[in-house]
């Protein structure tokens, strides 16, 4: 009877841990989509060309470059729980400031710190998941990334609604900042309290600069997936606004379809990967990205384009959670360092993708620039098929 009570208490606590970490993933998606859905508005407000917008968007990867190695180091010294709350507090301060960007220089600086907050939270919350996977003895990473995608979808829908109702940047961003504040007492008490040194003691000494060849391969596949995800998040709404005859549809319909597919794919991802193998799923992911973008870019009917965005979302959906879970469970490097290293390379893809698309769009056009995603999908598929274990 005592044993049963202990087991029930343990399962109850693990559920609380899981819900708390899930709130963080939801916030991260909501925060990013808040910015992404307002990108077309900033482009027109500040009179930016595609190339100029791409340059401004470089603030995000620059923030990533500064914060990710720092976050990886911090996670070997402090609780990931502490790093999570620091990142959310940064979000609370930075999100409203984006709305007051009156020129490209201020917007660049705001996005630099926005990128820092997002990357720090990204590493810390994924480290929490790896620790929870160890406690539960099963893979659950994909389900958390599904919650991130729910945040993206909700942020997209909310951003589209508020934009159509005529709400300005400041009101929108203050609302999202308030949601972050109200979430703190919900998620913080039940985050895992693992000491930074608990996992490290069982692993050889390592650093973010010493990842090993297999982790580099994992990072390359994640880079392709994240670059596609970042490009879709930042440019697909603009593509639908400028290049697609929408009739009764909102300009955010393509992004919303993409985000919905990300949610569904990630909720199914843990089950599918356990039954069909990580290597097979990653190979199929890349093919789906390429087919989805071919349909989105080259079939004129809007309904097909929406379906293409959905297929692209399915393809991207499980790449990152599978890669992060693989990296965090490597035997020769600390989970925090492994995730930080792979995440550094992958998340730079997420943030630099929109920049590359911006320059290509200015040189060619946006439709031709987005062909890059077809190439990246095929690359991810080939690398996964040949090198992933």
N, C-alpha and C positions, 0 to 999 in steps of 0.2 A: 504493500500500500504506500509506504514511504517512497519507494523507488518510482512508482507511478506518479506520485505527486511531484517529485523532482523533475520527472520527464515532462509533465504538463507545464510546469513553471518554465523549464528550459525552452520548450517549443513556443510558449507564449512570449518569452523574451526575444527569441529569434524572429518571431513575427513582428514585434515592435521594432527591432533593429532593421528588418527588411522594409517596413513602411517608412521609417525615418530616412533611410538612404534613398528610397523611392521619391520622397518629397524633394530631395536635392536634385535628382535627375529631372524631375518635372520643372523645377525652377530654372535649371540651366537651359532647357529647351525653350521655355516661355520667354526667358530673357533674350536669348539669341533671336528668336522669331520676332520679338518686339522691334528690334533694330532692323531685321531683314525686310519686314513688310513696309517699312518706311523709307527704304533706300530710293525708290523712284521719286518720292516726294523731295528728298534731299537733293537728288540730281537736278530737279527742275528749280528748286528754291535757290540753289547756289550756282545755277547755270553751268553745270559741269558736262563736258564731253564724256564719252565712254572711257577714254584714256585717262582723263582727269579724275573721273570717279574711281578708276582702277588704282590710280596713285594714292588717293585718299584712303582707299580700303587697305593699303599696305600698312596702315597704322595697326591693324589687327595682327598680322604675322610678326611685325616688329615687337609688339607687346608679348607675343608668344615666345619669341626667341629669348627675351629677357627673363620671362617668368618661369618657363618650363624647367630649365636646369636648376633654377633656384628652388622651385617647388619640390623637385625630386630630392634635393639635398635637405630641405626642411623636413620632409617626411621621414628622413632617417634620424632626425633629432627630436621631433615633436609628434604628438598624436595627430593622426589624419583628421580626427574629430575637431581639433583646434584649427587646423588649416582650412577645414570646410567652413567654419563660422567666419574666419578672416575673409575668405573669398566672397561669401554672401554679403558681408558688411561693405566690401569694396563695391560690389554690384549696387547696393543701396545708394551709395554716394555718387557713383559714376553715371548710372542710367539717366537720372534727370539732367545731368550736365550735357548729355548728347543733344537734348532738345534745344539747348541754347547755343548751338554751333551756328554762328552767323557767317562764317567763311570756312574755306577748305582747311586752313591751318588749325583752327580750333577743333574742327571735326576730326582731323587726323589725330590730334592729341587725345581727344576724348576716346576715340576708337583704340588707341594704344593702351590706355588704362582699362578699357572694356575688355580687350583681348587678354590682358594680364589676369583680370578677375576670372574670366571664363576658363583659362588654362589652369590656373591654380585649383579651381574647383574641380575641373575635369580629372586631374591626377588624384586629388584627395578622395573624391567620391568613388573612383574606380578602385583605389586601394582599399577602401572600405568594403567594396563588393568582394574582392579577392579574399579578404579576411573572413567575410561571412560565408563564402564558398567553402573555405577550410573548416569552418564550424559545422556547416550543414552537410559536408561531404558530397556535394553535387554542383554541377555547373548551372548558374542562374544569371550569368552576366547579361545574356541577351534580353531577358525580361526587363532589366533595369534600363537598357538602352531603348526598349520599347516605350518606357515611361518618358524618357527624354524626347522621343518622337511625339508622344501625346502632348508634351509641353510645346513642341514646335507647331503641332497642328492647332492647338488651342490659341497659341500666340498669333498664328497666321489668321485664324478666323476672327479673333478679337481685333487684331490690327486692321483687317479688311473692313470690319463692321464700324469701328471708330473712325476710320478714314472716310467711309461713305457718309457717316453721320456728321462729318465736318469737325471732329475734334482735332485740335492742334497737337503738335509734337509734345509740348510741355505737359498737357493734361494726360495724354496717353502714357508718357514715361513716368510721371509722378504716380499714376495708378499702379503700374508694374512695380515700382520701387516700394509702394505701400504693401503690395502683396508679399514681397520679399521680407519686409519687416514682420508682418503678421505670421509668417511661416516659421520664424525662428523658434518660438516656444513649442511648435509642433514637432519639428525634426531634431532639434539639438539634444534634448534629454536622453534619447535612446540611440544615438549614434554609438558605434562600437568604441570602446575605450582602450583598445590595445596599445601597449607601450610601443614606442618606435623601435626599441631594441628587441622586442619579443621574437619577431620573425627573423630579424637580421642575424641573431646569434646562431641559427642553424645553417646559414648560408655563407659561402666564402666572401671575402671582401671584394667589393666591386664598385664601379662608378659608371656614370652615364656615358662616359667616353669609351667604355670597354664592354660593349654589348654582346659581341660574338656574332658569327656569320648568320646563324639561324634567326636571331632576333632582328638582324638587319633585313633578312628576307621577309619576315613578318611585317616589319615596319614599311617595307616597299609596297606590299599588298595593301596595307592600311592606308598608306599615302595616296595610292590611286583611288581607293574608295572614299577617303575623306576629301580629296580634291574635287571629286565628282559631287559629293554632298554639299561642300561649300559653294561650288558653282551653281548648283540647283537652288540652294537657299538664297543666294544673293542676286541671281540673274533671271531665274525662270519667271518671276512675276513681271519683270521688265519686258522679257520676251513676249509674254502673253499680252502685255499692254500695247506694245509697239508693233508686233509682227503678226498678231492673230486677230481674226474677226470674231469677237466674243459674243455678240448679240446679247442674250440675256444673262451671260455668265459674268461673275466678278473677275477682276484681273488677278486675284489670288487663287483662282480655281486650280490652276496647274500645280502650284505649290501645295495647296491643300490636299490634292490627290496624291502627290508625292509623299507628303507627311503621313497620310492615312496608310499608305502602303508600308512605310517605315514602321509604323506601329504594329500592323498585322504581322509583318515579316519577323519583327523582333520578338513578339510574343510567342510565335511558333519556333523561333530560332533554337532555343535550348533543346526542345524535343527533337527537332529535325537533325541537329548536329550530332546528338547522341545515337540516332538511329541510322544515319547515312554517312557520317564521318565528316570531319572538318574540311579535309582536302577536297572532297567532292562538292560540298556546299559552296566553298569559296570559288571553285572553278565555274560552277553554274551561276554564281552571283555576277561575275564579270560578263558572261554572255547575256544575262538579263539586262544589265546596264546598257550594253551596246544595242540590243534589239529595241529597248525602250526609247533610247534617244533617236534611233533611226526613224521610229514611228512619230515621235514628237516633232522632229525637225522637218520631215520630208513628206508626211501625209497631211494634206491641207485641212481636212475636216476637223473641227475643234474637238469633237468627241473622241476621235482617235488620238489627238494630241494629249487629251486628259488621260486616256488609257496608257499612252506611252510614258507619261510622267509616273503613273502608277507602277508600271513594270520597272522603270528605272529605280523607283523607291524600294521595290522588292529586292532588286539586285544589290543595292547599297546596304540594305537594312542590317544584315547579319555580319558584314565584313568586320567592322570595328569590334563589336562585342566578342566575336570568336577569336580575333587576334589578341585583344587585351587579356582574355582568359588564358590563352596559350602562353602569352608572355609572362603573366603573373604566376604561372605554375611551373616555370622553368626551374631546374634544380641547382643551377650553378650561379644564380644571381638573386639578390633580394627582390621581392615583389615590387616594392616601391620604386627601386631603381629601374627594374625591367619595364614597368608600366610607364615611368617617366621618360625613359629612353625611346621606347616605341611610340609613345604618345607625342613626344617632341617632334619626331619626324612626321607622324601621321597628321597631327594637328596643324603643323605648318602647311601641309597640303590643303587642309580644310580652309585655312585662312588666305593662302597665297593663290588658291584656285580662282577666286573672284578677280584678283588682280590680273592674272594671266588672261582670263576671259575678257576683261576690260580692254587690255591692249590689243588683243586679237580682234575684238569687235570694232575697235577704232580703225584698225588697218584693213580689215575685210568688212564684215558686218556681224551682228550678234548671232545669227543663225549659223554661219560658217564657223564662228568661234566656238560654239557649243559642240561642234563635231569632235573637238578634243576629248569629250567625255566618251565617245564611241571608242576612240583609240585607247583610252585609259582602261575602259572596261575589258577590252580584249587583252591588254597587257596584264592586268590583275589575274585574269583567268589562266593565261599561259604560265605565269610565274607560280601561281598556286598549284596548278596541275603538275608542274615539274619538280618543285622544291619543297612544298609543304608536306610535313610528315602526316 
